[in-house]
Each structure stands twice: as C-alpha cells, then as structure tokens.
Amino acid sequence: MTATVNESMRNGVDTATLFVTLDAVKAAPQAAKFQFRTDNQWIDGTHSRSTIHEFYGAGEERTHERSFTFDADHPAVLVGRDSGPTPVEFVLHALAACMTAGLANIAAARGIRLTEVRSTVSGDIDLNGILGLDPEVRNGYQNITVRFTVKGDAPADKLRDLVTQSQSRSAVYDIITNQVPVTIEVTTD
C-alpha cells in the first residue's frame, strides 16, 4: 500500500480551498462582507459569559458548527472571583490567534512548511486610568508586545517576512492599532 500525500494541505491549511476562496472573493467582492457577533450575559460581580454561534458571511446568515462559550472575570486582586480571563487578556489572545492563523495561511500559500510557531503577547496597563484616578492615563493598554518564535523549511528572513505579512493582514492588529467606530445602544425597562 502506498501512502499519498495531499499536496494541497500545508501547515494544516487546505491551500486549494484558500486559493478558490481568494478567486471567489475577487469575482464577487460582496461575498467578503461578514458580521461576527457575540452575545454576553452578566453572571455576578465582574463575571460575565459570552456565547458565539451565529454570524453573517458570504451573503447569508450562518452558524458555527457548535456554540462557543467564554467566561470573563477579574482576579481577586481586582475585586473579581477569577472565573475566567479578564477582557483585556482576551484581546491579547485574539491578537496572538489572528496573527498565528494568518502566518500559517501565508506560509502555506508561499509553499513554506512550518515546524513551530509560538508567541507570547504581553500588554502593559495602568489601572489609574480605569479607576478614574488619573485622567491623563488611558484606560487600555499603553503598550503591547508580541514575541514570535517561527521555525520551518525557509531561511530566517523568509520566516520573519511571514510575521510581517501576517501583521499587515491581521484584522485584530488593525482593530487594536486603528480607531474603530463603536456605537453603543441601550435598552431599558
């Protein structure tokens, strides 16, 4: 028996489907319009739970294959019960996950086989802003640092280029580094 290698699979990315998707969006740009959603409910104290299930994409309402549920809270030192990561930690996770996914896709498209991708993302925050103690201090992160380790069958400069390209295409990096208009609507009894 001879084992066959699926050449369209690289780094766990189906490159054939990736290129078909790119061509489909080029042919019908409106298919690129997506709306992602999260439903959140307060549990108690600083603890809340988000559920992600439905979204709009490629011209119609869609659902994930299953619902995803995430709890968020604050640690005890920040008057929480540590029932989940803090919301600002989810931002760091989102940045790492987005850039890693992009890096894997870009490497696959360029024919580079990855053997390892790891990152550590850290964010510096000053609670004086959130607590309203110093109006000059911003509420969010003052600085975020992403440290990647990337290994694969390409020279170091090509592996570094993957990170640079991923950064330039990352939706989460864009959200964090550019002002995104946010509309707040409130319903009360």
BAVO-177534 format. One record per atom (N, C-alpha, C): x, y, z; residue number from 0. Coordinates in Angstrom, 2 decimals. Layout:
N
{pt {X,Y,Z},NUM}
...
This chain:
189
{pt {0.84,-1.16,0.00},0}
{pt {0.00,0.00,0.00},0}
{pt {0.89,1.24,0.00},0}
{pt {0.57,2.18,-0.85},1}
{pt {1.34,3.42,-0.96},1}
{pt {0.56,4.55,-0.31},1}
{pt {1.23,5.27,0.54},2}
{pt {0.60,6.44,1.18},2}
{pt {0.66,7.60,0.20},2}
{pt {-0.43,8.33,0.13},3}
{pt {-0.46,9.52,-0.73},3}
{pt {-0.37,10.76,0.15},3}
{pt {0.29,11.72,-0.38},4}
{pt {0.44,12.99,0.33},4}
{pt {-0.45,14.01,-0.37},4}
{pt {-1.31,14.66,0.38},5}
{pt {-2.17,15.69,-0.17},5}
{pt {-1.35,16.97,-0.26},5}
{pt {-0.90,17.30,-1.44},6}
{pt {-0.05,18.48,-1.62},6}
{pt {-0.81,19.79,-1.42},6}
{pt {-2.15,19.73,-1.44},7}
{pt {-2.87,20.98,-1.20},7}
{pt {-2.97,21.30,0.29},7}
{pt {-2.61,20.35,1.15},8}
{pt {-2.59,20.59,2.60},8}
{pt {-1.17,20.96,3.01},8}
{pt {-1.02,22.14,3.57},9}
{pt {0.29,22.57,4.05},9}
{pt {0.07,23.33,5.35},9}
{pt {0.74,22.91,6.40},10}
{pt {0.60,23.53,7.72},10}
{pt {-0.82,23.41,8.26},10}
{pt {-1.56,22.38,7.79},11}
{pt {-2.94,22.22,8.20},11}
{pt {-3.89,23.12,7.43},11}
{pt {-3.39,23.82,6.43},12}
{pt {-4.19,24.73,5.63},12}
{pt {-4.44,24.08,4.28},12}
{pt {-5.71,24.01,3.89},13}
{pt {-6.07,23.49,2.57},13}
{pt {-5.83,24.62,1.56},13}
{pt {-4.64,24.61,0.96},14}
{pt {-4.26,25.71,0.07},14}
{pt {-5.14,25.79,-1.17},14}
{pt {-5.62,24.64,-1.64},15}
{pt {-6.52,24.67,-2.81},15}
{pt {-7.78,25.46,-2.47},15}
{pt {-8.36,25.20,-1.30},16}
{pt {-9.55,25.92,-0.87},16}
{pt {-9.22,27.39,-0.62},16}
{pt {-8.05,27.67,-0.06},17}
{pt {-7.64,29.05,0.17},17}
{pt {-7.61,29.83,-1.14},17}
{pt {-7.01,29.25,-2.18},18}
{pt {-6.93,29.95,-3.47},18}
{pt {-8.29,30.04,-4.15},18}
{pt {-9.14,29.03,-4.00},19}
{pt {-10.50,29.09,-4.55},19}
{pt {-11.27,30.22,-3.87},19}
{pt {-11.11,30.35,-2.55},20}
{pt {-11.78,31.41,-1.81},20}
{pt {-11.30,32.78,-2.28},20}
{pt {-9.99,32.94,-2.43},21}
{pt {-9.45,34.21,-2.93},21}
{pt {-10.03,34.55,-4.30},21}
{pt {-10.08,33.58,-5.20},22}
{pt {-10.63,33.81,-6.54},22}
{pt {-12.12,34.15,-6.48},22}
{pt {-12.86,33.47,-5.60},23}
{pt {-14.30,33.72,-5.48},23}
{pt {-14.56,35.14,-4.98},23}
{pt {-13.78,35.60,-4.02},24}
{pt {-13.96,36.95,-3.49},24}
{pt {-13.54,37.99,-4.54},24}
{pt {-12.50,37.69,-5.30},25}
{pt {-12.11,38.62,-6.38},25}
{pt {-13.25,38.76,-7.39},25}
{pt {-13.93,37.64,-7.70},26}
{pt {-15.01,37.64,-8.68},26}
{pt {-16.29,38.26,-8.13},26}
{pt {-16.51,38.14,-6.81},27}
{pt {-17.74,38.66,-6.19},27}
{pt {-17.36,39.33,-4.87},27}
{pt {-16.86,40.57,-4.93},28}
{pt {-16.37,41.24,-3.72},28}
{pt {-17.39,41.32,-2.58},28}
{pt {-18.69,41.34,-2.89},29}
{pt {-19.70,41.41,-1.84},29}
{pt {-19.68,40.17,-0.94},29}
{pt {-19.13,39.06,-1.41},30}
{pt {-19.03,37.84,-0.61},30}
{pt {-18.06,38.02,0.56},30}
{pt {-17.25,39.04,0.52},31}
{pt {-16.27,39.29,1.58},31}
{pt {-16.87,40.00,2.79},31}
{pt {-18.12,40.43,2.69},32}
{pt {-18.75,41.17,3.79},32}
{pt {-19.24,40.18,4.85},32}
{pt {-18.67,40.29,6.05},33}
{pt {-19.04,39.42,7.17},33}
{pt {-19.43,40.29,8.36},33}
{pt {-20.28,39.75,9.22},34}
{pt {-20.59,40.38,10.51},34}
{pt {-20.51,39.28,11.57},34}
{pt {-19.56,39.43,12.48},35}
{pt {-19.42,38.48,13.58},35}
{pt {-20.13,39.03,14.80},35}
{pt {-20.65,38.13,15.65},36}
{pt {-21.44,38.56,16.80},36}
{pt {-21.09,37.75,18.04},36}
{pt {-21.24,38.40,19.16},37}
{pt {-21.09,37.76,20.46},37}
{pt {-22.25,38.20,21.33},37}
{pt {-22.92,37.25,21.97},38}
{pt {-23.95,37.57,22.97},38}
{pt {-23.32,37.41,24.33},38}
{pt {-23.53,38.40,25.20},39}
{pt {-22.91,38.38,26.53},39}
{pt {-23.98,38.56,27.59},39}
{pt {-23.82,37.85,28.71},40}
{pt {-24.73,38.00,29.84},40}
{pt {-23.94,38.13,31.12},40}
{pt {-24.33,39.09,31.93},41}
{pt {-23.73,39.28,33.24},41}
{pt {-24.12,38.11,34.14},41}
{pt {-23.17,37.57,34.90},42}
{pt {-23.43,36.48,35.83},42}
{pt {-23.53,37.05,37.25},42}
{pt {-22.44,37.68,37.71},43}
{pt {-22.38,38.23,39.07},43}
{pt {-21.07,38.98,39.22},43}
{pt {-21.09,40.05,39.97},44}
{pt {-19.86,40.80,40.19},44}
{pt {-19.24,41.23,38.88},44}
{pt {-17.98,40.86,38.65},45}
{pt {-17.30,41.19,37.39},45}
{pt {-17.32,40.01,36.40},45}
{pt {-18.06,38.98,36.73},46}
{pt {-18.14,37.76,35.92},46}
{pt {-19.26,37.87,34.88},46}
{pt {-18.93,37.59,33.62},47}
{pt {-19.92,37.54,32.55},47}
{pt {-19.59,36.36,31.63},47}
{pt {-20.56,35.99,30.80},48}
{pt {-20.38,34.86,29.89},48}
{pt {-20.80,35.28,28.48},48}
{pt {-19.93,35.01,27.52},49}
{pt {-20.22,35.29,26.12},49}
{pt {-20.46,33.99,25.36},49}
{pt {-21.40,34.04,24.44},50}
{pt {-21.67,32.90,23.57},50}
{pt {-21.53,33.37,22.13},50}
{pt {-20.80,32.59,21.36},51}
{pt {-20.59,32.89,19.95},51}
{pt {-21.16,31.73,19.15},51}
{pt {-22.12,32.04,18.27},52}
{pt {-22.74,30.96,17.49},52}
{pt {-23.10,31.42,16.06},52}
{pt {-23.80,32.53,15.95},53}
{pt {-24.30,32.97,14.65},53}
{pt {-23.44,34.09,14.07},53}
{pt {-23.38,34.13,12.75},54}
{pt {-22.69,35.22,12.06},54}
{pt {-23.26,35.34,10.66},54}
{pt {-22.95,36.44,10.01},55}
{pt {-23.36,36.66,8.62},55}
{pt {-22.10,36.60,7.78},55}
{pt {-22.15,35.89,6.66},56}
{pt {-20.99,35.84,5.79},56}
{pt {-21.30,35.20,4.45},56}
{pt {-20.56,35.60,3.45},57}
{pt {-20.73,35.08,2.08},57}
{pt {-22.19,35.18,1.63},57}
{pt {-22.84,36.29,2.02},58}
{pt {-24.17,36.59,1.52},58}
{pt {-25.34,36.01,2.28},58}
{pt {-25.10,35.37,3.43},59}
{pt {-26.23,34.81,4.17},59}
{pt {-25.90,34.62,5.65},59}
{pt {-26.99,34.43,6.43},60}
{pt {-26.83,34.11,7.85},60}
{pt {-26.24,32.71,7.96},60}
{pt {-25.33,32.54,8.90},61}
{pt {-24.65,31.26,9.09},61}
{pt {-24.50,30.99,10.58},61}
{pt {-24.14,29.74,10.89},62}
{pt {-23.84,29.38,12.27},62}
{pt {-22.54,28.58,12.28},62}
{pt {-21.83,28.68,13.40},63}
{pt {-20.68,27.81,13.61},63}
{pt {-21.20,26.38,13.77},63}
{pt {-20.34,25.41,13.61},64}
{pt {-20.75,24.02,13.79},64}
{pt {-21.21,23.74,15.21},64}
{pt {-20.72,24.54,16.16},65}
{pt {-21.19,24.45,17.55},65}
{pt {-21.06,25.83,18.18},65}
{pt {-21.72,26.02,19.30},66}
{pt {-21.60,27.28,20.04},66}
{pt {-20.32,27.27,20.85},66}
{pt {-19.73,28.44,21.00},67}
{pt {-18.55,28.61,21.83},67}
{pt {-18.92,29.52,22.99},67}
{pt {-18.55,29.12,24.20},68}
{pt {-18.88,29.89,25.39},68}
{pt {-17.59,30.24,26.12},68}
{pt {-17.48,31.52,26.50},69}
{pt {-16.31,32.02,27.19},69}
{pt {-16.72,32.83,28.40},69}
{pt {-16.13,32.53,29.53},70}
{pt {-16.36,33.32,30.73},70}
{pt {-15.25,34.34,30.86},70}
{pt {-15.61,35.50,31.37},71}
{pt {-14.62,36.55,31.66},71}
{pt {-14.87,37.04,33.07},71}
{pt {-13.82,37.42,33.74},72}
{pt {-13.92,37.90,35.11},72}
{pt {-12.65,38.69,35.41},72}
{pt {-12.50,39.10,36.62},73}
{pt {-11.28,39.74,37.10},73}
{pt {-10.71,38.87,38.20},73}
{pt {-9.40,38.91,38.41},74}
{pt {-8.83,38.18,39.54},74}
{pt {-9.26,38.84,40.86},74}
{pt {-9.08,38.12,41.94},75}
{pt {-9.50,38.63,43.25},75}
{pt {-8.86,39.98,43.58},75}
{pt {-7.62,40.18,43.16},76}
{pt {-6.94,41.44,43.44},76}
{pt {-7.64,42.62,42.75},76}
{pt {-8.48,42.32,41.75},77}
{pt {-9.25,43.35,41.05},77}
{pt {-10.75,43.16,41.30},77}
{pt {-11.11,42.75,42.49},78}
{pt {-12.46,42.55,43.02},78}
{pt {-13.30,41.53,42.26},78}
{pt {-12.65,40.61,41.56},79}
{pt {-13.37,39.55,40.88},79}
{pt {-13.23,38.23,41.63},79}
{pt {-13.69,37.16,40.98},80}
{pt {-13.58,35.82,41.56},80}
{pt {-12.73,34.91,40.68},80}
{pt {-12.08,35.48,39.68},81}
{pt {-11.18,34.73,38.79},81}
{pt {-11.89,33.57,38.09},81}
{pt {-13.13,33.81,37.65},82}
{pt {-13.91,32.79,36.94},82}
{pt {-13.54,32.67,35.47},82}
{pt {-12.63,33.50,35.01},83}
{pt {-12.19,33.47,33.62},83}
{pt {-11.15,34.55,33.42},83}
{pt {-10.53,34.57,32.24},84}
{pt {-9.57,35.63,31.93},84}
{pt {-10.25,37.00,31.95},84}
{pt {-9.46,38.04,32.14},85}
{pt {-10.01,39.39,32.06},85}
{pt {-10.30,39.73,30.59},85}
{pt {-11.22,40.66,30.36},86}
{pt {-11.49,41.05,28.97},86}
{pt {-10.24,41.51,28.22},86}
{pt {-9.33,42.22,28.91},87}
{pt {-8.12,42.69,28.22},87}
{pt {-7.19,41.53,27.88},87}
{pt {-7.25,40.43,28.63},88}
{pt {-6.46,39.24,28.27},88}
{pt {-7.02,38.57,27.02},88}
{pt {-8.34,38.63,26.84},89}
{pt {-8.93,38.10,25.61},89}
{pt {-8.42,38.87,24.39},89}
{pt {-8.18,40.16,24.55},90}
{pt {-7.63,40.96,23.45},90}
{pt {-6.25,40.44,23.06},90}
{pt {-5.41,40.14,24.05},91}
{pt {-4.08,39.60,23.77},91}
{pt {-4.19,38.24,23.07},91}
{pt {-5.10,37.40,23.55},92}
{pt {-5.34,36.10,22.92},92}
{pt {-5.79,36.29,21.47},92}
{pt {-6.71,37.22,21.25},93}
{pt {-7.23,37.46,19.90},93}
{pt {-6.12,37.90,18.96},93}
{pt {-5.23,38.76,19.44},94}
{pt {-4.11,39.21,18.60},94}
{pt {-3.19,38.05,18.26},94}
{pt {-2.82,37.25,19.26},95}
{pt {-1.94,36.10,19.01},95}
{pt {-2.59,35.11,18.06},95}
{pt {-3.85,34.80,18.28},96}
{pt {-4.56,33.82,17.45},96}
{pt {-4.71,34.31,16.01},96}
{pt {-5.03,35.58,15.84},97}
{pt {-5.22,36.14,14.49},97}
{pt {-3.91,36.14,13.72},97}
{pt {-2.85,36.60,14.36},98}
{pt {-1.56,36.66,13.66},98}
{pt {-1.02,35.26,13.38},98}
{pt {-1.25,34.32,14.29},99}
{pt {-0.79,32.95,14.06},99}
{pt {-1.55,32.30,12.91},99}
{pt {-2.85,32.48,12.86},100}
{pt {-3.65,31.94,11.76},100}
{pt {-3.20,32.54,10.43},100}
{pt {-3.00,33.84,10.41},101}
{pt {-2.55,34.50,9.19},101}
{pt {-1.18,34.00,8.76},101}
{pt {-0.29,33.85,9.72},102}
{pt {1.06,33.35,9.42},102}
{pt {0.99,31.97,8.80},102}
{pt {0.16,31.08,9.35},103}
{pt {0.03,29.72,8.80},103}
{pt {-0.53,29.75,7.39},103}
{pt {-1.53,30.60,7.15},104}
{pt {-2.11,30.71,5.80},104}
{pt {-1.10,31.25,4.80},104}
{pt {-0.39,32.30,5.19},105}
{pt {0.59,32.92,4.29},105}
{pt {1.71,31.94,3.98},105}
{pt {2.21,31.25,5.00},106}
{pt {3.26,30.25,4.78},106}
{pt {2.78,29.16,3.83},106}
{pt {1.56,28.68,4.04},107}
{pt {1.02,27.63,3.16},107}
{pt {0.92,28.13,1.72},107}
{pt {0.43,29.35,1.55},108}
{pt {0.30,29.91,0.20},108}
{pt {1.65,30.09,-0.48},108}
{pt {2.69,30.36,0.31},109}
{pt {4.04,30.56,-0.24},109}
{pt {4.83,29.25,-0.34},109}
{pt {4.22,28.14,0.04},110}
{pt {4.90,26.86,-0.05},110}
{pt {5.90,26.60,1.06},110}
{pt {5.78,27.31,2.15},111}
{pt {6.69,27.14,3.28},111}
{pt {6.04,26.21,4.30},111}
{pt {6.76,25.16,4.67},112}
{pt {6.26,24.23,5.69},112}
{pt {6.78,24.68,7.04},112}
{pt {5.84,24.90,7.96},113}
{pt {6.19,25.33,9.31},113}
{pt {6.38,24.11,10.21},113}
{pt {7.32,24.21,11.14},114}
{pt {7.50,23.15,12.12},114}
{pt {7.16,23.64,13.53},114}
{pt {7.18,24.96,13.72},115}
{pt {6.85,25.51,15.03},115}
{pt {6.49,26.98,14.91},115}
{pt {5.41,27.36,15.57},116}
{pt {5.04,28.77,15.70},116}
{pt {4.55,28.95,17.13},116}
{pt {5.24,29.78,17.87},117}
{pt {4.85,30.11,19.24},117}
{pt {4.91,31.62,19.39},117}
{pt {4.06,32.13,20.27},118}
{pt {4.14,33.56,20.55},118}
{pt {3.80,33.82,22.01},118}
{pt {4.35,34.89,22.51},119}
{pt {3.99,35.41,23.82},119}
{pt {3.58,36.85,23.60},119}
{pt {2.39,37.18,24.08},120}
{pt {1.88,38.54,23.92},120}
{pt {1.69,39.13,25.31},120}
{pt {2.26,40.30,25.52},121}
{pt {2.10,40.96,26.81},121}
{pt {1.60,42.38,26.59},121}
{pt {0.79,42.82,27.53},122}
{pt {0.25,44.17,27.46},122}
{pt {0.43,44.89,28.77},122}
{pt {0.91,46.12,28.70},123}
{pt {1.13,46.94,29.90},123}
{pt {-0.06,47.87,30.08},123}
{pt {-0.63,47.82,31.28},124}
{pt {-1.81,48.64,31.56},124}
{pt {-1.63,49.31,32.92},124}
{pt {-2.12,50.52,33.05},125}
{pt {-2.04,51.29,34.30},125}
{pt {-3.46,51.48,34.81},125}
{pt {-3.79,50.88,35.93},126}
{pt {-5.15,50.93,36.47},126}
{pt {-5.59,52.33,36.88},126}
{pt {-4.67,53.28,36.97},127}
{pt {-5.06,54.65,37.32},127}
{pt {-6.06,55.21,36.33},127}
{pt {-5.99,54.76,35.07},128}
{pt {-6.95,55.22,34.07},128}
{pt {-8.32,54.59,34.28},128}
{pt {-8.38,53.26,34.36},129}
{pt {-9.64,52.55,34.53},129}
{pt {-10.35,52.98,35.81},129}
{pt {-9.59,53.18,36.88},130}
{pt {-10.17,53.55,38.17},130}
{pt {-10.52,55.03,38.26},130}
{pt {-10.21,55.79,37.22},131}
{pt {-10.55,57.21,37.21},131}
{pt {-9.70,58.06,38.14},131}
{pt {-8.53,57.54,38.51},132}
{pt {-7.66,58.25,39.44},132}
{pt {-6.73,59.24,38.75},132}
{pt {-6.50,59.05,37.46},133}
{pt {-5.63,59.96,36.71},133}
{pt {-6.20,60.11,35.30},133}
{pt {-6.83,61.24,35.01},134}
{pt {-7.45,61.43,33.69},134}
{pt {-6.45,61.45,32.53},134}
{pt {-5.17,61.57,32.84},135}
{pt {-4.14,61.59,31.80},135}
{pt {-3.73,60.17,31.37},135}
{pt {-4.12,59.18,32.15},136}
{pt {-3.74,57.79,31.86},136}
{pt {-4.87,57.13,31.07},136}
{pt {-4.54,56.53,29.95},137}
{pt {-5.57,55.87,29.15},137}
{pt {-6.10,54.64,29.88},137}
{pt {-7.32,54.25,29.56},138}
{pt {-7.95,53.11,30.20},138}
{pt {-7.39,51.78,29.72},138}
{pt {-6.96,51.73,28.49},139}
{pt {-6.49,50.48,27.90},139}
{pt {-4.98,50.32,27.98},139}
{pt {-4.50,49.37,27.21},140}
{pt {-3.07,49.10,27.19},140}
{pt {-2.28,50.32,26.74},140}
{pt {-1.14,50.55,27.39},141}
{pt {-0.21,51.58,26.94},141}
{pt {0.73,51.01,25.89},141}
{pt {0.96,49.69,25.96},142}
{pt {1.88,49.04,25.04},142}
{pt {1.55,47.56,24.98},142}
{pt {1.65,46.98,23.80},143}
{pt {1.51,45.54,23.61},143}
{pt {2.74,45.06,22.87},143}
{pt {3.32,43.96,23.35},144}
{pt {4.49,43.37,22.71},144}
{pt {4.16,41.94,22.31},144}
{pt {4.45,41.60,21.06},145}
{pt {4.26,40.24,20.56},145}
{pt {5.64,39.68,20.22},145}
{pt {5.97,38.53,20.81},146}
{pt {7.24,37.86,20.54},146}
{pt {6.95,36.52,19.88},146}
{pt {7.40,36.36,18.65},147}
{pt {7.18,35.12,17.88},147}
{pt {8.45,34.28,17.83},147}
{pt {8.27,32.98,17.89},148}
{pt {9.29,32.01,17.52},148}
{pt {8.70,31.26,16.33},148}
{pt {9.40,31.31,15.19},149}
{pt {8.91,30.67,13.97},149}
{pt {10.01,29.80,13.41},149}
{pt {9.67,28.53,13.14},150}
{pt {10.62,27.60,12.54},150}
{pt {9.94,26.90,11.38},150}
{pt {10.73,26.65,10.33},151}
{pt {10.19,25.97,9.16},151}
{pt {11.28,25.73,8.14},151}
{pt {10.87,25.32,6.93},152}
{pt {11.83,24.96,5.90},152}
{pt {12.23,26.13,5.00},152}
{pt {12.31,27.31,5.58},153}
{pt {12.70,28.51,4.82},153}
{pt {13.77,29.25,5.62},153}
{pt {14.55,30.08,4.92},154}
{pt {15.56,30.88,5.62},154}
{pt {14.92,31.83,6.63},154}
{pt {15.70,32.26,7.60},155}
{pt {15.21,33.13,8.68},155}
{pt {14.53,34.39,8.15},155}
{pt {15.09,35.01,7.10},156}
{pt {14.47,36.24,6.59},156}
{pt {13.09,35.97,6.00},156}
{pt {12.88,34.82,5.38},157}
{pt {11.56,34.46,4.83},157}
{pt {10.58,34.18,5.96},157}
{pt {11.04,33.56,7.04},158}
{pt {10.18,33.30,8.19},158}
{pt {9.79,34.61,8.87},158}
{pt {10.73,35.55,8.97},159}
{pt {10.40,36.88,9.52},159}
{pt {9.38,37.60,8.63},159}
{pt {9.53,37.45,7.31},160}
{pt {8.59,38.06,6.37},160}
{pt {7.17,37.55,6.58},160}
{pt {7.03,36.28,6.99},161}
{pt {5.70,35.74,7.26},161}
{pt {5.02,36.51,8.38},161}
{pt {5.78,36.82,9.43},162}
{pt {5.24,37.58,10.55},162}
{pt {4.88,38.99,10.10},162}
{pt {5.73,39.62,9.34},163}
{pt {5.46,40.97,8.84},163}
{pt {4.20,40.99,7.99},163}
{pt {4.06,40.02,7.09},164}
{pt {2.87,39.95,6.23},164}
{pt {1.63,39.66,7.06},164}
{pt {1.75,38.77,8.04},165}
{pt {0.62,38.47,8.91},165}
{pt {0.18,39.71,9.67},165}
{pt {1.13,40.46,10.18},166}
{pt {0.82,41.71,10.88},166}
{pt {0.06,42.66,9.96},166}
{pt {0.51,42.78,8.72},167}
{pt {-0.12,43.74,7.80},167}
{pt {-1.52,43.30,7.37},167}
{pt {-1.85,42.01,7.52},168}
{pt {-3.17,41.49,7.12},168}
{pt {-4.06,41.13,8.30},168}
{pt {-3.56,41.27,9.52},169}
{pt {-4.31,40.84,10.71},169}
{pt {-5.46,41.79,11.02},169}
{pt {-6.67,41.26,11.06},170}
{pt {-7.85,42.07,11.42},170}
{pt {-7.73,42.56,12.86},170}
{pt {-7.27,41.71,13.76},171}
{pt {-7.18,42.11,15.17},171}
{pt {-6.09,43.17,15.35},171}
{pt {-4.96,43.00,14.70},172}
{pt {-3.92,44.04,14.77},172}
{pt {-4.49,45.37,14.29},172}
{pt {-5.24,45.34,13.20},173}
{pt {-5.86,46.55,12.66},173}
{pt {-6.83,47.16,13.67},173}
{pt {-7.66,46.33,14.29},174}
{pt {-8.64,46.81,15.27},174}
{pt {-7.93,47.49,16.43},174}
{pt {-6.84,46.89,16.90},175}
{pt {-6.11,47.43,18.06},175}
{pt {-5.37,48.72,17.71},175}
{pt {-4.80,48.79,16.52},176}
{pt {-3.91,49.92,16.20},176}
{pt {-4.60,51.07,15.48},176}
{pt {-5.83,50.87,15.03},177}
{pt {-6.57,51.93,14.35},177}
{pt {-7.90,52.15,15.07},177}
{pt {-8.33,53.38,15.13},178}
{pt {-9.61,53.66,15.77},178}
{pt {-10.74,53.04,14.98},178}
{pt {-11.54,52.23,15.66},179}
{pt {-12.72,51.63,15.05},179}
{pt {-13.94,52.31,15.65},179}
{pt {-14.83,52.84,14.82},180}
{pt {-16.04,53.46,15.37},180}
{pt {-16.85,52.40,16.13},180}
{pt {-17.28,52.74,17.32},181}
{pt {-18.10,51.84,18.14},181}
{pt {-19.40,52.58,18.49},181}
{pt {-20.52,51.95,18.19},182}
{pt {-21.83,52.51,18.52},182}
{pt {-22.38,51.77,19.72},182}
{pt {-22.81,52.49,20.73},183}
{pt {-23.40,51.89,21.93},183}
{pt {-24.88,52.22,21.93},183}
{pt {-25.74,51.19,21.99},184}
{pt {-27.18,51.37,22.09},184}
{pt {-27.64,50.73,23.38},184}
{pt {-28.60,51.36,24.09},185}
{pt {-29.06,50.88,25.38},185}
{pt {-30.57,50.72,25.37},185}
{pt {-31.04,49.57,25.87},186}
{pt {-32.46,49.33,26.06},186}
{pt {-32.70,49.16,27.56},186}
{pt {-33.69,49.85,28.09},187}
{pt {-34.01,49.74,29.50},187}
{pt {-35.51,49.51,29.64},187}
{pt {-35.94,49.12,30.85},188}
{pt {-37.38,48.96,31.10},188}
{pt {-38.03,50.28,31.33},188}
